[in-house]
């Protein structure tokens, strides 16, 4: 099966609630995931008590089951992470990421294949909610990695072009930026 066979149009994805990001952060500890950075998103669940409760019910559950699926808009402007809690408290929702503004966050999620999700309200930040519950989920991303690298490159070349660089210079700057970003992204606490 080639990579393109993994992609198809799914109009049903828009039927799930879209949960907005309140804030994001990265958590690194030497006792989790071999010390690699695990991204955290605080989600605005103020109008979604069912999602808030589902996340809370999964926190203490050793064998909860969660499926995730990456998607994107046709223009690549947004990446969508579909999260589907199967048990013990079923619910499904989408998180929408701006491909350029959230590029670092998306990249860390894809590379770590992990994500902390935490319910919250507008104004919440990790530093103010350290004692709040959060759930670590696995986000298998191997089938999305190749597509994401193309999108990452395209959006950054476009950005550098808007800044006045030639196409060749923009491509070079994008490669250098991705290489330097990779060093930061892949740091581990030992």
C-alpha positions as CSV (number, residue, x, y, z in Angstrom):
1,X,0.0,0.0,0.0
2,X,1.5,3.4,-0.9
3,X,1.2,6.4,1.3
4,X,-1.5,8.2,-0.7
5,X,-3.8,5.2,-0.1
6,X,-4.1,6.4,3.6
7,X,-5.8,9.7,2.6
8,X,-9.4,10.2,1.6
9,X,-12.0,12.8,2.0
10,X,-14.2,12.6,5.1
11,X,-17.0,15.1,5.2
12,X,-18.3,13.5,8.5
13,X,-15.3,15.0,10.4
14,X,-17.1,18.4,10.6
15,X,-20.0,16.8,12.5
16,X,-17.8,16.6,15.6
17,X,-17.4,19.6,17.9
18,X,-14.3,21.7,17.4
19,X,-12.6,22.5,20.7
20,X,-10.5,25.6,20.7
21,X,-7.0,25.8,22.2
22,X,-6.7,27.9,25.3
23,X,-3.0,27.5,25.5
24,X,-0.2,25.1,24.9
25,X,3.1,24.1,26.6
26,X,5.6,21.3,26.6
27,X,6.3,19.1,29.6
28,X,9.6,17.2,29.9
29,X,10.6,14.9,32.8
30,X,13.2,12.2,32.9
31,X,10.7,9.7,34.1
32,X,8.2,10.0,31.2
33,X,8.8,9.0,27.6
34,X,12.5,8.7,28.0
35,X,12.8,12.4,28.9
36,X,11.5,13.7,25.5
37,X,9.2,16.7,25.3
38,X,5.5,15.9,25.5
39,X,3.3,18.7,24.2
40,X,0.3,19.8,26.3
41,X,-2.9,21.5,25.0
42,X,-5.4,23.2,27.3
43,X,-8.7,23.0,25.6
44,X,-11.7,25.3,26.1
45,X,-14.3,22.9,27.4
46,X,-16.4,25.6,29.1
47,X,-19.2,24.9,26.6
48,X,-18.6,21.2,26.5
49,X,-19.1,19.6,29.9
50,X,-19.4,16.2,28.3
51,X,-15.9,16.4,26.9
52,X,-14.5,17.8,30.2
53,X,-16.1,14.8,32.1
54,X,-14.9,12.3,29.6
55,X,-11.3,13.6,29.9
56,X,-11.6,13.5,33.7
57,X,-13.0,9.9,33.7
58,X,-10.1,8.8,31.5
59,X,-7.4,10.3,33.8
60,X,-7.7,7.6,36.4
61,X,-8.3,4.8,33.9
62,X,-5.5,2.4,33.2
63,X,-7.1,0.8,30.2
64,X,-9.0,3.6,28.6
65,X,-9.2,3.4,24.8
66,X,-8.6,6.5,22.6
67,X,-8.3,6.7,18.8
68,X,-6.7,9.7,17.1
69,X,-6.5,10.7,13.5
70,X,-4.7,13.5,11.8
71,X,-6.4,15.4,8.9
72,X,-6.0,18.7,7.1
73,X,-8.0,21.2,5.2
74,X,-7.8,21.3,1.4
75,X,-5.7,24.5,1.5
76,X,-3.3,23.1,4.3
77,X,-4.1,26.2,6.3
78,X,-5.3,24.0,9.2
79,X,-4.4,20.6,10.6
80,X,-7.1,18.7,12.5
81,X,-6.5,16.2,15.2
82,X,-9.6,14.1,15.7
83,X,-9.8,12.5,19.1
84,X,-12.3,9.7,19.8
85,X,-12.6,8.3,23.4
86,X,-14.1,4.9,23.1
87,X,-14.3,3.9,26.7
88,X,-14.9,4.2,29.6
89,X,-16.7,7.5,28.7
90,X,-17.3,7.8,24.9
91,X,-17.0,11.2,23.2
92,X,-15.3,12.5,20.1
93,X,-14.1,16.0,19.1
94,X,-11.7,17.8,16.9
95,X,-8.8,20.2,17.7
96,X,-8.0,22.7,14.9
97,X,-4.4,23.9,14.6
98,X,-3.2,26.7,12.4
99,X,-0.5,25.2,10.2
100,X,1.8,28.1,10.4
101,X,1.1,29.6,13.9
102,X,1.0,26.1,15.5
103,X,3.7,24.5,13.3
104,X,6.1,23.9,16.3
105,X,3.3,22.3,18.4
106,X,2.1,20.1,15.6
107,X,5.7,19.0,14.8
108,X,6.3,18.1,18.4
109,X,3.1,16.1,18.6
110,X,3.9,14.2,15.4
111,X,7.5,13.5,16.4
112,X,6.7,12.5,20.0
113,X,3.5,10.7,19.1
114,X,2.2,11.8,22.5
115,X,0.0,14.6,23.8
116,X,-1.3,15.8,27.1
117,X,-4.8,17.2,27.0
118,X,-6.3,19.2,29.8
119,X,-9.7,20.7,30.1
120,X,-9.8,24.4,30.8
121,X,-11.3,27.8,30.2
122,X,-10.0,30.9,28.4
123,X,-7.1,32.4,30.3
124,X,-5.8,29.1,31.7
125,X,-2.0,28.6,31.4
126,X,0.0,25.6,32.5
127,X,1.8,27.7,35.2
128,X,-1.5,28.5,36.8
129,X,-3.0,25.0,36.4
130,X,-0.2,22.7,37.4
131,X,-2.4,20.8,39.9
132,X,-5.2,20.3,37.4
133,X,-5.8,16.9,35.9
134,X,-4.5,16.1,32.4
135,X,-4.5,13.0,30.3
136,X,-1.6,11.7,28.3
137,X,-2.7,10.1,25.0
138,X,-0.9,8.3,22.3
139,X,-1.1,10.0,18.9
140,X,0.4,7.6,16.3
141,X,1.5,9.8,13.5
142,X,3.8,7.7,11.2
143,X,1.3,7.8,8.3
144,X,1.0,11.6,8.6
145,X,4.7,12.4,9.0
146,X,5.5,12.5,5.3
147,X,2.5,14.7,4.5
148,X,3.3,17.0,7.5
149,X,6.9,17.5,6.3
150,X,5.6,18.6,2.9
151,X,3.2,21.0,4.5
152,X,5.8,22.3,7.0
153,X,8.2,23.0,4.1
154,X,5.5,24.6,1.9
155,X,4.2,27.0,4.6
156,X,7.7,28.1,5.7
157,X,8.9,28.7,2.1
158,X,5.7,30.8,1.6
159,X,6.5,32.7,4.8
160,X,10.1,33.5,3.8
161,X,8.9,34.4,0.3
162,X,6.5,37.0,1.9
163,X,9.5,38.3,3.8
164,X,11.1,39.1,0.5
165,X,13.5,36.2,-0.1
166,X,13.9,34.5,-3.5
167,X,12.4,31.1,-3.9
168,X,15.8,29.4,-3.7
169,X,16.8,31.4,-0.6
170,X,13.4,30.7,1.0
171,X,13.9,26.9,0.4
172,X,17.4,27.1,1.9
173,X,16.2,29.0,4.9
174,X,13.4,26.5,5.4
175,X,15.8,23.6,5.4
176,X,18.1,25.3,7.9
177,X,15.2,26.3,10.1
178,X,13.8,22.8,10.1
179,X,17.2,21.3,11.0
180,X,17.7,23.8,13.9
181,X,14.2,23.3,15.1
182,X,14.8,19.5,15.1
183,X,17.7,19.9,17.5
184,X,15.5,21.9,19.9
185,X,12.5,19.5,19.4
186,X,14.5,16.4,20.1
187,X,16.2,17.5,23.3
188,X,15.8,15.0,26.1
189,X,16.1,15.4,29.9
190,X,18.5,12.8,31.3
